[in-house]
Amino acid sequence: MNSLKKLLQDPAARAGFALVVIVVSVALLAPALAPHDPEPVALSLRLLPPGGDYPLGTDALGRCLLSRTLYGARVTLQYSLAVLGVILLIGLSLGILAGYRGGLWDSAIMRLADIVLAFPNLVLALVMVGMLGPGLFNVMLALALVSWVGYARVVRGMVLSLKEKEFVAAARVCGTPPGAILLRHILPHVLPPVAVLATLDLGKLILSIATLSFLGLGAQPPTPEWGAMINEARPFMQTVPRLMIVPGVAIALAVLGFNLLGDGLRDALDPRGLTALPGSKAESRQATLQEGVVHREHRP
């Protein structure tokens, strides 16, 4: 309750929560909110200005821009959440295995993580999508396979620390099976920081999916996806700029909402468990205090 109260007291977190609620609501209610089917082509209606039955006008193929933007929220969130689910499954499993079992398992998983980290995520995802072929499913698979490393490393570090705690040792002495120790004593302490990372990563995943779709490797016509819509609007950037502005603003608002909400969650939860997450207010306060102590110790 204290964490929730602290979250609601943060204006930025409240704004982020409101944006996330709006984006999720639009995605869920897209069929009811959209005035037209987003996919059928009607060349006789191409590039209509906003007004009448088309509040935001039409695109170069006569499709309702508002309807495609609303459905784009559904496509983007659906695939972003699916990618995040796969990332969490891989990252949590490998991180817990490396931290709890240690030894050869730890060395092998961490060396694999080092290999993946040797390449920029987006570049590696581009290579994998190029090998697998264009399509949203292949984009989802590629992003999941290159993005699990951060979760695995964070979870491994926390498990290494937690398994040495007194309550875990007591459970082990009492004969509690390893699986029960993980589920009852370790996983509840791991999940809050992972939830914060996941909220922050949703914004990054939305940007990554939009980027790959903009490059022609993600969503394929006529799927309404924000990155693909921006790519389709490039020839009309100067003559009909709203075709790029509308999906671009949608991406910006969605990413901003998840980033603000993630920052609020990071600062609302126990700061002692989140000091490893860069950029938190708790980390900034701790650094300031340490700097003041060092200054006083060295003051003549």
C-alpha positions as CSV (number, residue, x, y, z in Angstrom):
1,M,0.0,0.0,0.0
2,N,2.8,2.4,0.8
3,S,4.4,1.7,-2.6
4,L,1.0,2.3,-4.4
5,K,0.5,5.6,-2.4
6,K,4.0,6.7,-3.3
7,L,3.3,5.9,-6.9
8,L,0.1,7.9,-7.0
9,Q,1.8,10.9,-5.4
10,D,4.2,11.2,-8.3
11,P,2.8,13.5,-11.0
12,A,4.9,12.0,-13.7
13,A,3.9,8.4,-12.7
14,R,0.2,9.5,-12.7
15,A,0.6,11.0,-16.2
16,G,2.3,7.8,-17.4
17,F,-0.4,5.6,-15.9
18,A,-3.1,7.7,-17.6
19,L,-1.3,7.4,-21.0
20,V,-0.9,3.7,-20.6
21,V,-4.6,3.3,-19.7
22,I,-5.6,5.3,-22.8
23,V,-3.3,3.3,-25.1
24,V,-4.5,0.0,-23.7
25,S,-8.2,1.1,-23.9
26,V,-7.8,2.2,-27.5
27,A,-6.2,-1.2,-28.4
28,L,-8.9,-3.2,-26.7
29,L,-11.8,-1.0,-28.1
30,A,-10.4,-0.4,-31.6
31,P,-13.2,-2.3,-33.4
32,A,-15.8,-0.2,-31.6
33,L,-14.0,3.1,-31.9
34,A,-12.7,2.8,-35.5
35,P,-15.2,4.4,-38.0
36,H,-14.1,2.2,-40.9
37,D,-12.3,-1.0,-41.7
38,P,-8.6,-0.2,-41.7
39,E,-7.5,-2.5,-44.6
40,P,-9.8,-2.2,-47.7
41,V,-8.3,0.0,-50.5
42,A,-10.5,2.7,-52.1
43,L,-8.4,4.7,-54.5
44,S,-11.3,7.1,-55.2
45,L,-10.9,8.3,-51.6
46,R,-7.2,8.7,-51.5
47,L,-5.6,11.6,-49.6
48,L,-8.9,13.1,-48.4
49,P,-8.5,16.0,-45.9
50,P,-9.8,15.5,-42.4
51,G,-13.5,15.9,-42.0
52,G,-16.9,14.2,-42.3
53,D,-16.7,10.4,-42.1
54,Y,-12.8,10.6,-42.0
55,P,-11.8,12.7,-38.9
56,L,-8.1,12.4,-39.8
57,G,-8.5,12.0,-43.5
58,T,-7.4,9.1,-45.6
59,D,-4.0,7.8,-46.7
60,A,-2.6,7.2,-50.2
61,L,-4.7,4.1,-50.7
62,G,-8.0,5.7,-49.5
63,R,-7.9,4.0,-46.1
64,C,-9.2,5.8,-43.0
65,L,-6.1,7.2,-41.1
66,L,-7.9,7.2,-37.7
67,S,-9.0,3.6,-38.1
68,R,-5.6,2.4,-39.0
69,T,-4.0,4.3,-36.1
70,L,-6.5,2.8,-33.6
71,Y,-5.9,-0.7,-34.9
72,G,-2.2,0.0,-34.9
73,A,-2.3,0.3,-31.2
74,R,-3.8,-3.2,-31.0
75,V,-1.1,-4.7,-33.3
76,T,1.8,-2.9,-31.6
77,L,0.7,-3.8,-28.0
78,Q,-0.2,-7.3,-28.9
79,Y,3.3,-8.1,-30.3
80,S,5.1,-6.0,-27.7
81,L,3.5,-8.0,-24.9
82,A,4.1,-11.3,-26.7
83,V,7.8,-10.4,-27.1
84,L,8.0,-9.3,-23.4
85,G,6.4,-12.6,-22.3
86,V,9.0,-14.7,-24.2
87,I,11.8,-12.5,-22.9
88,L,10.6,-12.9,-19.3
89,L,10.3,-16.7,-19.7
90,I,13.9,-17.0,-21.1
91,G,15.5,-14.4,-18.8
92,L,13.9,-15.6,-15.6
93,S,14.6,-19.2,-16.3
94,L,18.2,-18.8,-17.3
95,G,18.9,-16.2,-14.5
96,I,17.5,-18.4,-11.8
97,L,19.3,-21.5,-13.2
98,A,22.6,-19.7,-13.3
99,G,22.3,-18.1,-9.9
100,Y,20.9,-21.0,-8.0
101,R,22.8,-23.9,-9.5
102,G,26.1,-22.0,-10.2
103,G,29.1,-23.9,-11.4
104,L,29.1,-25.0,-15.0
105,W,25.5,-23.8,-15.6
106,D,26.4,-20.3,-14.4
107,S,29.6,-20.1,-16.5
108,A,27.8,-21.4,-19.7
109,I,24.8,-19.1,-19.4
110,M,26.9,-16.0,-18.6
111,R,29.3,-16.7,-21.5
112,L,26.3,-17.0,-23.8
113,A,25.1,-13.7,-22.4
114,D,28.5,-12.1,-23.0
115,I,28.3,-13.2,-26.7
116,V,24.9,-11.7,-27.2
117,L,26.0,-8.5,-25.4
118,A,28.9,-8.2,-27.8
119,F,26.5,-7.0,-30.5
120,P,24.0,-4.1,-30.5
121,N,20.5,-5.5,-29.9
122,L,18.9,-3.8,-32.9
123,V,21.7,-4.8,-35.3
124,L,21.6,-8.4,-34.1
125,A,17.8,-8.4,-34.5
126,L,18.2,-7.0,-38.0
127,V,20.5,-9.8,-38.9
128,M,18.2,-12.4,-37.5
129,V,15.1,-11.0,-39.2
130,G,17.1,-10.9,-42.5
131,M,17.8,-14.6,-42.1
132,L,14.3,-15.6,-41.0
133,G,12.5,-13.3,-43.5
134,P,10.2,-10.3,-42.9
135,G,7.1,-10.6,-40.8
136,L,5.9,-9.6,-37.3
137,F,6.3,-13.2,-36.0
138,N,10.0,-13.2,-37.0
139,V,10.5,-9.8,-35.6
140,M,9.0,-11.0,-32.3
141,L,11.3,-14.1,-32.2
142,A,14.4,-12.0,-33.1
143,L,13.8,-9.4,-30.4
144,A,13.1,-12.1,-27.8
145,L,16.3,-13.9,-28.6
146,V,18.5,-10.8,-28.3
147,S,16.8,-9.1,-25.3
148,W,16.7,-11.7,-22.6
149,V,20.3,-11.0,-21.4
150,G,19.5,-8.0,-19.2
151,Y,16.8,-10.0,-17.3
152,A,19.1,-13.0,-16.9
153,R,21.9,-11.0,-15.5
154,V,19.7,-9.0,-13.0
155,V,17.9,-12.2,-11.8
156,R,21.2,-14.1,-11.5
157,G,22.7,-11.4,-9.3
158,M,19.6,-11.3,-7.0
159,V,19.4,-15.1,-6.7
160,L,23.1,-15.2,-5.8
161,S,22.5,-12.8,-3.0
162,L,19.2,-14.2,-1.8
163,K,20.3,-17.9,-1.6
164,E,22.8,-16.9,1.1
165,K,20.2,-15.2,3.3
166,E,19.3,-16.7,6.6
167,F,15.7,-17.5,5.7
168,V,16.7,-19.5,2.7
169,A,19.3,-21.4,4.7
170,A,16.7,-22.1,7.3
171,A,14.3,-23.4,4.7
172,R,17.1,-25.6,3.3
173,V,17.9,-27.0,6.7
174,C,14.2,-27.8,7.3
175,G,14.3,-30.1,4.2
176,T,12.3,-27.8,1.9
177,P,12.8,-28.9,-1.8
178,P,14.8,-26.6,-4.1
179,G,11.7,-25.9,-6.2
180,A,9.7,-24.8,-3.2
181,I,12.5,-22.6,-2.0
182,L,12.7,-20.9,-5.4
183,L,8.9,-20.4,-5.5
184,R,8.3,-19.4,-1.9
185,H,11.4,-17.6,-0.8
186,I,13.4,-16.3,-3.8
187,L,10.9,-15.6,-6.6
188,P,8.8,-13.1,-4.6
189,H,11.9,-11.0,-4.0
190,V,12.9,-11.2,-7.6
191,L,9.6,-10.2,-9.3
192,P,9.3,-6.5,-8.2
193,P,12.6,-5.4,-9.9
194,V,11.8,-7.5,-12.9
195,A,8.3,-5.9,-13.2
196,V,9.9,-2.5,-13.2
197,L,12.4,-3.6,-15.9
198,A,9.5,-5.1,-17.9
199,T,7.5,-1.8,-17.8
200,L,10.5,0.2,-18.9
201,D,11.3,-2.3,-21.7
202,L,7.8,-2.1,-23.2
203,G,8.6,1.3,-24.5
204,K,11.8,0.0,-26.0
205,L,10.0,-2.9,-27.6
206,I,7.4,-0.6,-29.1
207,L,10.2,1.5,-30.7
208,S,12.0,-1.6,-31.9
209,I,9.0,-3.2,-33.5
210,A,8.1,0.2,-35.2
211,T,11.7,0.6,-36.4
212,L,11.8,-2.9,-38.0
213,S,8.4,-2.3,-39.5
214,F,9.6,1.0,-40.9
215,L,12.5,-0.7,-42.5
216,G,10.1,-3.2,-44.2
217,L,11.1,-6.2,-42.0
218,G,8.1,-6.2,-39.6
219,A,4.4,-5.7,-40.4
220,Q,3.6,-6.3,-44.0
221,P,0.8,-4.6,-46.0
222,P,-2.1,-4.2,-45.3
223,T,-1.5,-4.7,-41.6
224,P,-2.1,-1.4,-39.7
225,E,1.1,-1.0,-37.7
226,W,2.5,2.4,-36.7
227,G,6.1,1.9,-38.0
228,A,4.8,0.5,-41.3
229,M,2.3,3.5,-41.6
230,I,5.2,5.9,-41.3
231,N,7.1,4.1,-44.0
232,E,4.1,4.2,-46.3
233,A,3.8,7.9,-45.7
234,R,7.4,8.8,-46.6
235,P,6.6,9.9,-50.2
236,F,4.1,12.3,-48.9
237,M,6.2,13.7,-46.1
238,Q,6.1,17.3,-47.5
239,T,2.7,17.3,-49.2
240,V,0.6,15.5,-46.6
241,P,2.7,15.5,-43.4
242,R,-0.2,14.3,-41.2
243,L,0.2,10.8,-42.6
244,M,3.5,10.6,-40.7
245,I,2.7,12.8,-37.8
246,V,-0.3,10.8,-36.6
247,P,1.4,7.4,-36.2
248,G,4.5,9.2,-35.0
249,V,2.7,10.9,-32.2
250,A,1.0,7.6,-31.3
251,I,4.3,5.9,-30.9
252,A,5.7,8.8,-28.9
253,L,2.7,8.8,-26.5
254,A,2.8,5.1,-25.9
255,V,6.6,5.0,-25.3
256,L,6.3,8.1,-23.0
257,G,3.5,6.5,-21.0
258,F,5.4,3.2,-20.3
259,N,8.6,5.1,-19.5
260,L,7.0,7.4,-17.0
261,L,5.1,4.5,-15.4
262,G,8.3,2.5,-15.2
263,D,10.2,5.3,-13.6
264,G,7.4,5.8,-11.1
265,L,7.3,2.1,-10.2
266,R,11.1,2.0,-9.9
267,D,11.0,4.8,-7.3
268,A,7.9,3.7,-5.5
269,L,9.2,0.2,-4.8
270,D,11.8,-0.5,-2.1
271,P,14.8,1.6,-3.2
272,R,17.2,-0.8,-1.6
273,G,16.1,-3.5,-4.1
274,L,16.3,-1.2,-7.1
275,T,19.6,0.6,-6.6
276,A,21.1,-1.5,-9.4
277,L,18.6,0.0,-11.9
278,P,20.2,3.0,-13.5
279,G,18.7,6.4,-13.2
280,S,16.5,5.9,-10.2
281,K,15.9,8.8,-7.7
282,A,17.1,6.5,-4.9
283,E,20.4,5.9,-6.7
284,S,20.8,9.7,-7.3
285,R,20.1,10.5,-3.6
286,Q,22.6,7.8,-2.5
287,A,25.3,9.1,-4.8
288,T,24.7,12.6,-3.5
289,L,25.1,11.5,0.1
290,Q,28.2,9.5,-0.7
291,E,29.7,12.6,-2.4
292,G,29.0,14.7,0.6
293,V,30.6,12.2,3.0
294,V,33.7,12.1,0.8
295,H,33.9,15.9,0.6
296,R,33.7,16.2,4.4
297,E,36.3,13.5,5.0
298,H,38.8,15.3,2.7
299,R,38.0,18.8,3.8
300,P,41.0,20.5,5.5
